[in-house]
Amino acid sequence: RQFLAPTKGENYDTGVKIELFDDRLLFTAAYFIAEQNNLAAYGGVDENFQYWYYGVDVESKGVELELVGKITDDLNVSIGYAKIDVEDMQGKDANTWAPRDSVNFSVDYTLLSKLTLGLGGRWQSEVSNVDYNVSQGSYLLLNGFVQWQITEALSAKANINNITDEKYITSLHTIGYYAAPANGSVTVSYSF
């Protein structure tokens, strides 16, 4: 039995940041390239029922875009998009367990300076893992909250996670679990 040498790699990125609308919004854009050598890839199961791996070289290229800001005194927004392509040295699609496209967002609005409503979420494109013969379609995850600032020191917050009760697997990399179904929590906080 032989152990794999450590994974080594190089990353390159460049980007821009632009402030818009009297500095109320910040737009960022980045382009990146990552080269990884000897990344562990699943090879199978040996005669002793032990998993074994071999080293592969991959190159990732992608772009990230983000818009964050305070539209009004009461409205905050954040939206981000990422696109990534991962190929092995033969030019074939690699690491298909990682989503190729994803969007993250959040928005919150404060009413009467005491009550804040928020909605956030994440969308990702389909993923698969050919080594384990598993795939998952694209999905949208939504979370929401309501926060009430009762007094200067006392607040209450209700969260609802996975509002649409989306059934999805947390990761297809090596091991994944079904994520929690729709759920919620209520917290009360007091500051001294």
Secondary structure by P-SEA (a helix, b strand, c coil): ccccccccccccccbbbbbcccccbbbbbbbbbbbbcccccccccccccbbbbbbbbbbbbbbbbbbbccccccbbbbbbbbbbbbbcccccccccccccbbbbbbbbbbcccccccccccccccbbbbcccccccccbbbbbbcccccccccbbbbbbbccccbbbbbcccccccccccccccbbbbbbcc
